[in-house]
Amino acid sequence: MWERGPDLDLTVVLPCFNPGTRVRDTIDELVRTLATTGASFEVIAVSDGSTDGSEGSLTGLWPEVVR
């Protein structure tokens, strides 16, 4: 289920702008929910010019599936 590559069932792109540290909880819950489906997936968090350092809050969070 945690494989990268062309066999992925789902890619979730999560755009955000200055979400603060709550983005970590949001992505954590998203990954936990998707993991119950049995589908292979990845989550791509996209920050478009955030200035709040929120990308740093994702460090180490589900590195198998979060980009």
SEVOKOL-597314 format. One record per residue: residue number from 1; residue in one letter; chain; x, y, z of N, C-alpha, C, O in turn. Coordinates in steps of 0.02 Angstrom, whole numbers, always signed. Layout:
! residues N
<rec><k>NUM</k><r>A</r><c>A</c><n_c1>X</n_c1><n_c2>Y</n_c2><n_c3>Z</n_c3><ca_c1>X</ca_c1><ca_c2>Y</ca_c2><ca_c3>Z</ca_c3><c_c1>X</c_c1><c_c2>Y</c_c2><c_c3>Z</c_c3><o_c1>X</o_c1><o_c2>Y</o_c2><o_c3>Z</o_c3></rec>
...
***
This chain:
! residues 67
<rec><k>1</k><r>M</r><c>A</c><n_c1>+41</n_c1><n_c2>-60</n_c2><n_c3>+0</n_c3><ca_c1>+0</ca_c1><ca_c2>+0</ca_c2><ca_c3>+0</ca_c3><c_c1>+43</c_c1><c_c2>+62</c_c2><c_c3>+0</c_c3><o_c1>+19</o_c1><o_c2>+114</o_c2><o_c3>-23</o_c3></rec>
<rec><k>2</k><r>W</r><c>A</c><n_c1>+104</n_c1><n_c2>+61</n_c2><n_c3>+24</n_c3><ca_c1>+144</ca_c1><ca_c2>+121</ca_c2><ca_c3>+31</ca_c3><c_c1>+193</c_c1><c_c2>+130</c_c2><c_c3>-26</c_c3><o_c1>+241</o_c1><o_c2>+168</o_c2><o_c3>-20</o_c3></rec>
<rec><k>3</k><r>E</r><c>A</c><n_c1>+181</n_c1><n_c2>+97</n_c2><n_c3>-82</n_c3><ca_c1>+227</ca_c1><ca_c2>+101</ca_c2><ca_c3>-138</ca_c3><c_c1>+216</c_c1><c_c2>+164</c_c2><c_c3>-178</c_c3><o_c1>+160</o_c1><o_c2>+188</o_c2><o_c3>-186</o_c3></rec>
<rec><k>4</k><r>R</r><c>A</c><n_c1>+272</n_c1><n_c2>+191</n_c2><n_c3>-204</n_c3><ca_c1>+268</ca_c1><ca_c2>+247</ca_c2><ca_c3>-251</ca_c3><c_c1>+271</c_c1><c_c2>+218</c_c2><c_c3>-322</c_c3><o_c1>+296</o_c1><o_c2>+163</o_c2><o_c3>-332</o_c3></rec>
<rec><k>5</k><r>G</r><c>A</c><n_c1>+246</n_c1><n_c2>+255</n_c2><n_c3>-368</n_c3><ca_c1>+253</ca_c1><ca_c2>+234</ca_c2><ca_c3>-436</ca_c3><c_c1>+188</c_c1><c_c2>+234</c_c2><c_c3>-474</c_c3><o_c1>+137</o_c1><o_c2>+259</o_c2><o_c3>-451</o_c3></rec>
<rec><k>6</k><r>P</r><c>A</c><n_c1>+190</n_c1><n_c2>+204</n_c2><n_c3>-534</n_c3><ca_c1>+131</ca_c1><ca_c2>+206</ca_c2><ca_c3>-578</ca_c3><c_c1>+73</c_c1><c_c2>+164</c_c2><c_c3>-553</c_c3><o_c1>+18</o_c1><o_c2>+168</o_c2><o_c3>-580</o_c3></rec>
<rec><k>7</k><r>D</r><c>A</c><n_c1>+83</n_c1><n_c2>+124</n_c2><n_c3>-502</n_c3><ca_c1>+30</ca_c1><ca_c2>+81</ca_c2><ca_c3>-477</ca_c3><c_c1>-12</c_c1><c_c2>+114</c_c2><c_c3>-422</c_c3><o_c1>-52</o_c1><o_c2>+81</o_c2><o_c3>-390</o_c3></rec>
<rec><k>8</k><r>L</r><c>A</c><n_c1>-3</n_c1><n_c2>+178</n_c2><n_c3>-412</n_c3><ca_c1>-42</ca_c1><ca_c2>+213</ca_c2><ca_c3>-361</ca_c3><c_c1>-115</c_c1><c_c2>+216</c_c2><c_c3>-382</c_c3><o_c1>-131</o_c1><o_c2>+228</o_c2><o_c3>-440</o_c3></rec>
<rec><k>9</k><r>D</r><c>A</c><n_c1>-159</n_c1><n_c2>+205</n_c2><n_c3>-334</n_c3><ca_c1>-231</ca_c1><ca_c2>+211</ca_c2><ca_c3>-348</ca_c3><c_c1>-254</c_c1><c_c2>+284</c_c2><c_c3>-343</c_c3><o_c1>-300</o_c1><o_c2>+303</o_c2><o_c3>-378</o_c3></rec>
<rec><k>10</k><r>L</r><c>A</c><n_c1>-222</n_c1><n_c2>+323</n_c2><n_c3>-300</n_c3><ca_c1>-246</ca_c1><ca_c2>+390</ca_c2><ca_c3>-287</ca_c3><c_c1>-190</c_c1><c_c2>+438</c_c2><c_c3>-269</c_c3><o_c1>-145</o_c1><o_c2>+420</o_c2><o_c3>-230</o_c3></rec>
<rec><k>11</k><r>T</r><c>A</c><n_c1>-192</n_c1><n_c2>+498</n_c2><n_c3>-296</n_c3><ca_c1>-149</ca_c1><ca_c2>+552</ca_c2><ca_c3>-275</ca_c3><c_c1>-194</c_c1><c_c2>+608</c_c2><c_c3>-251</c_c3><o_c1>-238</o_c1><o_c2>+631</o_c2><o_c3>-288</o_c3></rec>
<rec><k>12</k><r>V</r><c>A</c><n_c1>-183</n_c1><n_c2>+631</n_c2><n_c3>-190</n_c3><ca_c1>-220</ca_c1><ca_c2>+687</ca_c2><ca_c3>-163</ca_c3><c_c1>-173</c_c1><c_c2>+747</c_c2><c_c3>-160</c_c3><o_c1>-120</o_c1><o_c2>+744</o_c2><o_c3>-128</o_c3></rec>
<rec><k>13</k><r>V</r><c>A</c><n_c1>-192</n_c1><n_c2>+801</n_c2><n_c3>-194</n_c3><ca_c1>-153</ca_c1><ca_c2>+862</ca_c2><ca_c3>-193</ca_c3><c_c1>-189</c_c1><c_c2>+910</c_c2><c_c3>-146</c_c3><o_c1>-247</o_c1><o_c2>+928</o_c2><o_c3>-157</o_c3></rec>
<rec><k>14</k><r>L</r><c>A</c><n_c1>-154</n_c1><n_c2>+932</n_c2><n_c3>-94</n_c3><ca_c1>-183</ca_c1><ca_c2>+976</ca_c2><ca_c3>-44</ca_c3><c_c1>-150</c_c1><c_c2>+1044</c_c2><c_c3>-47</c_c3><o_c1>-96</o_c1><o_c2>+1053</o_c2><o_c3>-19</o_c3></rec>
<rec><k>15</k><r>P</r><c>A</c><n_c1>-181</n_c1><n_c2>+1092</n_c2><n_c3>-82</n_c3><ca_c1>-152</ca_c1><ca_c2>+1159</ca_c2><ca_c3>-84</ca_c3><c_c1>-166</c_c1><c_c2>+1195</c_c2><c_c3>-18</c_c3><o_c1>-218</o_c1><o_c2>+1187</o_c2><o_c3>+12</o_c3></rec>
<rec><k>16</k><r>C</r><c>A</c><n_c1>-118</n_c1><n_c2>+1235</n_c2><n_c3>+3</n_c3><ca_c1>-128</ca_c1><ca_c2>+1273</ca_c2><ca_c3>+65</ca_c3><c_c1>-91</c_c1><c_c2>+1339</c_c2><c_c3>+62</c_c3><o_c1>-41</o_c1><o_c2>+1346</o_c2><o_c3>+26</o_c3></rec>
<rec><k>17</k><r>F</r><c>A</c><n_c1>-115</n_c1><n_c2>+1387</n_c2><n_c3>+99</n_c3><ca_c1>-83</ca_c1><ca_c2>+1451</ca_c2><ca_c3>+106</ca_c3><c_c1>-87</c_c1><c_c2>+1473</c_c2><c_c3>+178</c_c3><o_c1>-142</o_c1><o_c2>+1487</o_c2><o_c3>+204</o_c3></rec>
<rec><k>18</k><r>N</r><c>A</c><n_c1>-31</n_c1><n_c2>+1477</n_c2><n_c3>+210</n_c3><ca_c1>-26</ca_c1><ca_c2>+1497</ca_c2><ca_c3>+281</ca_c3><c_c1>-74</c_c1><c_c2>+1459</c_c2><c_c3>+327</c_c3><o_c1>-112</o_c1><o_c2>+1490</o_c2><o_c3>+364</o_c3></rec>
<rec><k>19</k><r>P</r><c>A</c><n_c1>-73</n_c1><n_c2>+1393</n_c2><n_c3>+325</n_c3><ca_c1>-119</ca_c1><ca_c2>+1355</ca_c2><ca_c3>+367</ca_c3><c_c1>-95</c_c1><c_c2>+1348</c_c2><c_c3>+439</c_c3><o_c1>-133</o_c1><o_c2>+1324</o_c2><o_c3>+482</o_c3></rec>
<rec><k>20</k><r>G</r><c>A</c><n_c1>-34</n_c1><n_c2>+1368</n_c2><n_c3>+452</n_c3><ca_c1>-7</ca_c1><ca_c2>+1358</ca_c2><ca_c3>+519</ca_c3><c_c1>+5</c_c1><c_c2>+1285</c_c2><c_c3>+534</c_c3><o_c1>+9</o_c1><o_c2>+1244</o_c2><o_c3>+488</o_c3></rec>
<rec><k>21</k><r>T</r><c>A</c><n_c1>+11</n_c1><n_c2>+1269</n_c2><n_c3>+597</n_c3><ca_c1>+26</ca_c1><ca_c2>+1200</ca_c2><ca_c3>+615</ca_c3><c_c1>-34</c_c1><c_c2>+1153</c_c2><c_c3>+607</c_c3><o_c1>-26</o_c1><o_c2>+1092</o_c2><o_c3>+610</o_c3></rec>
<rec><k>22</k><r>R</r><c>A</c><n_c1>-93</n_c1><n_c2>+1180</n_c2><n_c3>+597</n_c3><ca_c1>-152</ca_c1><ca_c2>+1136</ca_c2><ca_c3>+589</ca_c3><c_c1>-147</c_c1><c_c2>+1093</c_c2><c_c3>+527</c_c3><o_c1>-182</o_c1><o_c2>+1043</o_c2><o_c3>+521</o_c3></rec>
<rec><k>23</k><r>V</r><c>A</c><n_c1>-105</n_c1><n_c2>+1112</n_c2><n_c3>+479</n_c3><ca_c1>-97</ca_c1><ca_c2>+1072</ca_c2><ca_c3>+418</ca_c3><c_c1>-71</c_c1><c_c2>+1002</c_c2><c_c3>+436</c_c3><o_c1>-88</o_c1><o_c2>+953</o_c2><o_c3>+403</o_c3></rec>
<rec><k>24</k><r>R</r><c>A</c><n_c1>-30</n_c1><n_c2>+997</n_c2><n_c3>+487</n_c3><ca_c1>-3</ca_c1><ca_c2>+932</ca_c2><ca_c3>+508</ca_c3><c_c1>-60</c_c1><c_c2>+886</c_c2><c_c3>+531</c_c3><o_c1>-63</o_c1><o_c2>+828</o_c2><o_c3>+511</o_c3></rec>
<rec><k>25</k><r>D</r><c>A</c><n_c1>-104</n_c1><n_c2>+912</n_c2><n_c3>+572</n_c3><ca_c1>-161</ca_c1><ca_c2>+871</ca_c2><ca_c3>+596</ca_c3><c_c1>-207</c_c1><c_c2>+852</c_c2><c_c3>+539</c_c3><o_c1>-233</o_c1><o_c2>+796</o_c2><o_c3>+537</o_c3></rec>
<rec><k>26</k><r>T</r><c>A</c><n_c1>-217</n_c1><n_c2>+898</n_c2><n_c3>+493</n_c3><ca_c1>-261</ca_c1><ca_c2>+885</ca_c2><ca_c3>+435</ca_c3><c_c1>-232</c_c1><c_c2>+828</c_c2><c_c3>+392</c_c3><o_c1>-268</o_c1><o_c2>+782</o_c2><o_c3>+374</o_c3></rec>
<rec><k>27</k><r>I</r><c>A</c><n_c1>-168</n_c1><n_c2>+832</n_c2><n_c3>+377</n_c3><ca_c1>-137</ca_c1><ca_c2>+781</ca_c2><ca_c3>+335</ca_c3><c_c1>-132</c_c1><c_c2>+715</c_c2><c_c3>+373</c_c3><o_c1>-141</o_c1><o_c2>+662</o_c2><o_c3>+343</o_c3></rec>
<rec><k>28</k><r>D</r><c>A</c><n_c1>-117</n_c1><n_c2>+717</n_c2><n_c3>+436</n_c3><ca_c1>-115</ca_c1><ca_c2>+656</ca_c2><ca_c3>+477</ca_c3><c_c1>-182</c_c1><c_c2>+620</c_c2><c_c3>+474</c_c3><o_c1>-184</o_c1><o_c2>+559</o_c2><o_c3>+465</o_c3></rec>
<rec><k>29</k><r>E</r><c>A</c><n_c1>-236</n_c1><n_c2>+656</n_c2><n_c3>+483</n_c3><ca_c1>-302</ca_c1><ca_c2>+626</ca_c2><ca_c3>+481</ca_c3><c_c1>-319</c_c1><c_c2>+600</c_c2><c_c3>+411</c_c3><o_c1>-349</o_c1><o_c2>+547</o_c2><o_c3>+404</o_c3></rec>
<rec><k>30</k><r>L</r><c>A</c><n_c1>-299</n_c1><n_c2>+637</n_c2><n_c3>+360</n_c3><ca_c1>-311</ca_c1><ca_c2>+616</ca_c2><ca_c3>+292</ca_c3><c_c1>-275</c_c1><c_c2>+549</c_c2><c_c3>+278</c_c3><o_c1>-305</o_c1><o_c2>+504</o_c2><o_c3>+249</o_c3></rec>
<rec><k>31</k><r>V</r><c>A</c><n_c1>-212</n_c1><n_c2>+544</n_c2><n_c3>+297</n_c3><ca_c1>-174</ca_c1><ca_c2>+483</ca_c2><ca_c3>+285</ca_c3><c_c1>-204</c_c1><c_c2>+425</c_c2><c_c3>+325</c_c3><o_c1>-211</o_c1><o_c2>+370</o_c2><o_c3>+298</o_c3></rec>
<rec><k>32</k><r>R</r><c>A</c><n_c1>-222</n_c1><n_c2>+436</n_c2><n_c3>+387</n_c3><ca_c1>-253</ca_c1><ca_c2>+382</ca_c2><ca_c3>+427</ca_c3><c_c1>-318</c_c1><c_c2>+357</c_c2><c_c3>+395</c_c3><o_c1>-332</o_c1><o_c2>+298</o_c2><o_c3>+395</o_c3></rec>
<rec><k>33</k><r>T</r><c>A</c><n_c1>-357</n_c1><n_c2>+403</n_c2><n_c3>+370</n_c3><ca_c1>-421</ca_c1><ca_c2>+385</ca_c2><ca_c3>+338</ca_c3><c_c1>-408</c_c1><c_c2>+347</c_c2><c_c3>+273</c_c3><o_c1>-439</o_c1><o_c2>+295</o_c2><o_c3>+261</o_c3></rec>
<rec><k>34</k><r>L</r><c>A</c><n_c1>-364</n_c1><n_c2>+372</n_c2><n_c3>+231</n_c3><ca_c1>-349</ca_c1><ca_c2>+338</ca_c2><ca_c3>+168</ca_c3><c_c1>-319</c_c1><c_c2>+269</c_c2><c_c3>+180</c_c3><o_c1>-332</o_c1><o_c2>+223</o_c2><o_c3>+141</o_c3></rec>
<rec><k>35</k><r>A</r><c>A</c><n_c1>-280</n_c1><n_c2>+261</n_c2><n_c3>+232</n_c3><ca_c1>-249</ca_c1><ca_c2>+196</ca_c2><ca_c3>+247</ca_c3><c_c1>-301</c_c1><c_c2>+142</c_c2><c_c3>+262</c_c3><o_c1>-286</o_c1><o_c2>+83</o_c2><o_c3>+253</o_c3></rec>
<rec><k>36</k><r>T</r><c>A</c><n_c1>-360</n_c1><n_c2>+161</n_c2><n_c3>+283</n_c3><ca_c1>-412</ca_c1><ca_c2>+112</ca_c2><ca_c3>+297</ca_c3><c_c1>-446</c_c1><c_c2>+86</c_c2><c_c3>+235</c_c3><o_c1>-484</o_c1><o_c2>+37</o_c2><o_c3>+238</o_c3></rec>
<rec><k>37</k><r>T</r><c>A</c><n_c1>-434</n_c1><n_c2>+118</n_c2><n_c3>+178</n_c3><ca_c1>-469</ca_c1><ca_c2>+99</ca_c2><ca_c3>+116</ca_c3><c_c1>-438</c_c1><c_c2>+40</c_c2><c_c3>+80</c_c3><o_c1>-471</o_c1><o_c2>+7</o_c2><o_c3>+40</o_c3></rec>
<rec><k>38</k><r>G</r><c>A</c><n_c1>-374</n_c1><n_c2>+26</n_c2><n_c3>+93</n_c3><ca_c1>-340</ca_c1><ca_c2>-27</ca_c2><ca_c3>+57</ca_c3><c_c1>-312</c_c1><c_c2>-4</c_c2><c_c3>-9</c_c3><o_c1>-279</o_c1><o_c2>-44</o_c2><o_c3>-43</o_c3></rec>
<rec><k>39</k><r>A</r><c>A</c><n_c1>-324</n_c1><n_c2>+58</n_c2><n_c3>-28</n_c3><ca_c1>-297</ca_c1><ca_c2>+85</ca_c2><ca_c3>-91</ca_c3><c_c1>-226</c_c1><c_c2>+110</c_c2><c_c3>-80</c_c3><o_c1>-208</o_c1><o_c2>+131</o_c2><o_c3>-25</o_c3></rec>
<rec><k>40</k><r>S</r><c>A</c><n_c1>-186</n_c1><n_c2>+109</n_c2><n_c3>-133</n_c3><ca_c1>-120</ca_c1><ca_c2>+140</ca_c2><ca_c3>-129</ca_c3><c_c1>-129</c_c1><c_c2>+214</c_c2><c_c3>-145</c_c3><o_c1>-169</o_c1><o_c2>+233</o_c2><o_c3>-188</o_c3></rec>
<rec><k>41</k><r>F</r><c>A</c><n_c1>-91</n_c1><n_c2>+256</n_c2><n_c3>-111</n_c3><ca_c1>-101</ca_c1><ca_c2>+328</ca_c2><ca_c3>-119</ca_c3><c_c1>-39</c_c1><c_c2>+367</c_c2><c_c3>-100</c_c3><o_c1>+8</o_c1><o_c2>+341</o_c2><o_c3>-70</o_c3></rec>
<rec><k>42</k><r>E</r><c>A</c><n_c1>-40</n_c1><n_c2>+430</n_c2><n_c3>-119</n_c3><ca_c1>+9</ca_c1><ca_c2>+478</ca_c2><ca_c3>-96</ca_c3><c_c1>-28</c_c1><c_c2>+543</c_c2><c_c3>-84</c_c3><o_c1>-80</o_c1><o_c2>+556</o_c2><o_c3>-113</o_c3></rec>
<rec><k>43</k><r>V</r><c>A</c><n_c1>+0</n_c1><n_c2>+584</n_c2><n_c3>-40</n_c3><ca_c1>-27</ca_c1><ca_c2>+650</ca_c2><ca_c3>-26</ca_c3><c_c1>+27</c_c1><c_c2>+701</c_c2><c_c3>-42</c_c3><o_c1>+82</o_c1><o_c2>+697</o_c2><o_c3>-16</o_c3></rec>
<rec><k>44</k><r>I</r><c>A</c><n_c1>+10</n_c1><n_c2>+748</n_c2><n_c3>-84</n_c3><ca_c1>+57</ca_c1><ca_c2>+800</ca_c2><ca_c3>-103</ca_c3><c_c1>+32</c_c1><c_c2>+866</c_c2><c_c3>-74</c_c3><o_c1>-20</o_c1><o_c2>+892</o_c2><o_c3>-95</o_c3></rec>
<rec><k>45</k><r>A</r><c>A</c><n_c1>+69</n_c1><n_c2>+893</n_c2><n_c3>-26</n_c3><ca_c1>+52</ca_c1><ca_c2>+957</ca_c2><ca_c3>+4</ca_c3><c_c1>+87</c_c1><c_c2>+1012</c_c2><c_c3>-36</c_c3><o_c1>+148</o_c1><o_c2>+1010</o_c2><o_c3>-45</o_c3></rec>
<rec><k>46</k><r>V</r><c>A</c><n_c1>+49</n_c1><n_c2>+1060</n_c2><n_c3>-59</n_c3><ca_c1>+76</ca_c1><ca_c2>+1114</ca_c2><ca_c3>-100</ca_c3><c_c1>+65</c_c1><c_c2>+1180</c_c2><c_c3>-65</c_c3><o_c1>+8</o_c1><o_c2>+1200</o_c2><o_c3>-53</o_c3></rec>
<rec><k>47</k><r>S</r><c>A</c><n_c1>+119</n_c1><n_c2>+1213</n_c2><n_c3>-49</n_c3><ca_c1>+116</ca_c1><ca_c2>+1279</ca_c2><ca_c3>-18</ca_c3><c_c1>+133</c_c1><c_c2>+1331</c_c2><c_c3>-71</c_c3><o_c1>+186</o_c1><o_c2>+1329</o_c2><o_c3>-101</o_c3></rec>
<rec><k>48</k><r>D</r><c>A</c><n_c1>+87</n_c1><n_c2>+1376</n_c2><n_c3>-83</n_c3><ca_c1>+97</ca_c1><ca_c2>+1427</ca_c2><ca_c3>-134</ca_c3><c_c1>+112</c_c1><c_c2>+1494</c_c2><c_c3>-101</c_c3><o_c1>+70</o_c1><o_c2>+1538</o_c2><o_c3>-94</o_c3></rec>
<rec><k>49</k><r>G</r><c>A</c><n_c1>+175</n_c1><n_c2>+1500</n_c2><n_c3>-80</n_c3><ca_c1>+196</ca_c1><ca_c2>+1564</ca_c2><ca_c3>-52</ca_c3><c_c1>+182</c_c1><c_c2>+1573</c_c2><c_c3>+21</c_c3><o_c1>+182</o_c1><o_c2>+1630</o_c2><o_c3>+45</o_c3></rec>
<rec><k>50</k><r>S</r><c>A</c><n_c1>+169</n_c1><n_c2>+1520</n_c2><n_c3>+58</n_c3><ca_c1>+157</ca_c1><ca_c2>+1527</ca_c2><ca_c3>+130</ca_c3><c_c1>+217</c_c1><c_c2>+1560</c_c2><c_c3>+163</c_c3><o_c1>+274</o_c1><o_c2>+1548</o_c2><o_c3>+145</o_c3></rec>
<rec><k>51</k><r>T</r><c>A</c><n_c1>+202</n_c1><n_c2>+1601</n_c2><n_c3>+212</n_c3><ca_c1>+255</ca_c1><ca_c2>+1636</ca_c2><ca_c3>+249</ca_c3><c_c1>+254</c_c1><c_c2>+1618</c_c2><c_c3>+323</c_c3><o_c1>+290</o_c1><o_c2>+1648</o_c2><o_c3>+363</o_c3></rec>
<rec><k>52</k><r>D</r><c>A</c><n_c1>+213</n_c1><n_c2>+1570</n_c2><n_c3>+342</n_c3><ca_c1>+205</ca_c1><ca_c2>+1554</ca_c2><ca_c3>+413</ca_c3><c_c1>+248</c_c1><c_c2>+1494</c_c2><c_c3>+435</c_c3><o_c1>+243</o_c1><o_c2>+1474</o_c2><o_c3>+493</o_c3></rec>
<rec><k>53</k><r>G</r><c>A</c><n_c1>+289</n_c1><n_c2>+1467</n_c2><n_c3>+391</n_c3><ca_c1>+331</ca_c1><ca_c2>+1410</ca_c2><ca_c3>+409</ca_c3><c_c1>+294</c_c1><c_c2>+1345</c_c2><c_c3>+415</c_c3><o_c1>+320</o_c1><o_c2>+1297</o_c2><o_c3>+443</o_c3></rec>
<rec><k>54</k><r>S</r><c>A</c><n_c1>+233</n_c1><n_c2>+1342</n_c2><n_c3>+390</n_c3><ca_c1>+192</ca_c1><ca_c2>+1282</ca_c2><ca_c3>+397</ca_c3><c_c1>+223</c_c1><c_c2>+1221</c_c2><c_c3>+366</c_c3><o_c1>+211</o_c1><o_c2>+1165</o_c2><o_c3>+389</o_c3></rec>
<rec><k>55</k><r>E</r><c>A</c><n_c1>+262</n_c1><n_c2>+1229</n_c2><n_c3>+313</n_c3><ca_c1>+293</ca_c1><ca_c2>+1170</ca_c2><ca_c3>+281</ca_c3><c_c1>+339</c_c1><c_c2>+1134</c_c2><c_c3>+330</c_c3><o_c1>+347</o_c1><o_c2>+1073</o_c2><o_c3>+325</o_c3></rec>
<rec><k>56</k><r>G</r><c>A</c><n_c1>+369</n_c1><n_c2>+1170</n_c2><n_c3>+375</n_c3><ca_c1>+412</ca_c1><ca_c2>+1139</ca_c2><ca_c3>+426</ca_c3><c_c1>+374</c_c1><c_c2>+1093</c_c2><c_c3>+473</c_c3><o_c1>+403</o_c1><o_c2>+1047</o_c2><o_c3>+501</o_c3></rec>
<rec><k>57</k><r>S</r><c>A</c><n_c1>+310</n_c1><n_c2>+1106</n_c2><n_c3>+482</n_c3><ca_c1>+271</ca_c1><ca_c2>+1063</ca_c2><ca_c3>+527</ca_c3><c_c1>+258</c_c1><c_c2>+994</c_c2><c_c3>+497</c_c3><o_c1>+236</o_c1><o_c2>+949</o_c2><o_c3>+532</o_c3></rec>
<rec><k>58</k><r>L</r><c>A</c><n_c1>+272</n_c1><n_c2>+986</n_c2><n_c3>+433</n_c3><ca_c1>+261</ca_c1><ca_c2>+921</ca_c2><ca_c3>+400</ca_c3><c_c1>+322</c_c1><c_c2>+876</c_c2><c_c3>+403</c_c3><o_c1>+318</o_c1><o_c2>+818</o_c2><o_c3>+382</o_c3></rec>
<rec><k>59</k><r>T</r><c>A</c><n_c1>+377</n_c1><n_c2>+901</n_c2><n_c3>+427</n_c3><ca_c1>+439</ca_c1><ca_c2>+862</ca_c2><ca_c3>+430</ca_c3><c_c1>+428</c_c1><c_c2>+796</c_c2><c_c3>+467</c_c3><o_c1>+405</o_c1><o_c2>+795</o_c2><o_c3>+525</o_c3></rec>
<rec><k>60</k><r>G</r><c>A</c><n_c1>+444</n_c1><n_c2>+741</n_c2><n_c3>+434</n_c3><ca_c1>+438</ca_c1><ca_c2>+675</ca_c2><ca_c3>+465</ca_c3><c_c1>+369</c_c1><c_c2>+645</c_c2><c_c3>+466</c_c3><o_c1>+360</o_c1><o_c2>+590</o_c2><o_c3>+491</o_c3></rec>
<rec><k>61</k><r>L</r><c>A</c><n_c1>+319</n_c1><n_c2>+681</n_c2><n_c3>+441</n_c3><ca_c1>+250</ca_c1><ca_c2>+657</ca_c2><ca_c3>+443</ca_c3><c_c1>+237</c_c1><c_c2>+609</c_c2><c_c3>+385</c_c3><o_c1>+236</o_c1><o_c2>+631</o_c2><o_c3>+327</o_c3></rec>
<rec><k>62</k><r>W</r><c>A</c><n_c1>+228</n_c1><n_c2>+546</n_c2><n_c3>+399</n_c3><ca_c1>+212</ca_c1><ca_c2>+495</ca_c2><ca_c3>+350</ca_c3><c_c1>+257</c_c1><c_c2>+501</c_c2><c_c3>+289</c_c3><o_c1>+232</o_c1><o_c2>+510</o_c2><o_c3>+234</o_c3></rec>
<rec><k>63</k><r>P</r><c>A</c><n_c1>+322</n_c1><n_c2>+497</n_c2><n_c3>+297</n_c3><ca_c1>+367</ca_c1><ca_c2>+506</ca_c2><ca_c3>+240</ca_c3><c_c1>+357</c_c1><c_c2>+455</c_c2><c_c3>+183</c_c3><o_c1>+380</o_c1><o_c2>+467</o_c2><o_c3>+127</o_c3></rec>
<rec><k>64</k><r>E</r><c>A</c><n_c1>+324</n_c1><n_c2>+400</n_c2><n_c3>+198</n_c3><ca_c1>+310</ca_c1><ca_c2>+350</ca_c2><ca_c3>+147</ca_c3><c_c1>+261</c_c1><c_c2>+375</c_c2><c_c3>+95</c_c3><o_c1>+262</o_c1><o_c2>+353</o_c2><o_c3>+37</o_c3></rec>
<rec><k>65</k><r>V</r><c>A</c><n_c1>+217</n_c1><n_c2>+421</n_c2><n_c3>+115</n_c3><ca_c1>+163</ca_c1><ca_c2>+442</ca_c2><ca_c3>+70</ca_c3><c_c1>+154</c_c1><c_c2>+517</c_c2><c_c3>+63</c_c3><o_c1>+121</o_c1><o_c2>+539</o_c2><o_c3>+16</o_c3></rec>
<rec><k>66</k><r>V</r><c>A</c><n_c1>+182</n_c1><n_c2>+556</n_c2><n_c3>+107</n_c3><ca_c1>+173</ca_c1><ca_c2>+629</ca_c2><ca_c3>+104</ca_c3><c_c1>+232</c_c1><c_c2>+661</c_c2><c_c3>+69</c_c3><o_c1>+290</o_c1><o_c2>+648</o_c2><o_c3>+87</o_c3></rec>
<rec><k>67</k><r>R</r><c>A</c><n_c1>+218</n_c1><n_c2>+701</n_c2><n_c3>+20</n_c3><ca_c1>+270</ca_c1><ca_c2>+738</ca_c2><ca_c3>-17</ca_c3><c_c1>+259</c_c1><c_c2>+812</c_c2><c_c3>-7</c_c3><o_c1>+297</o_c1><o_c2>+852</o_c2><o_c3>-33</o_c3></rec>
***
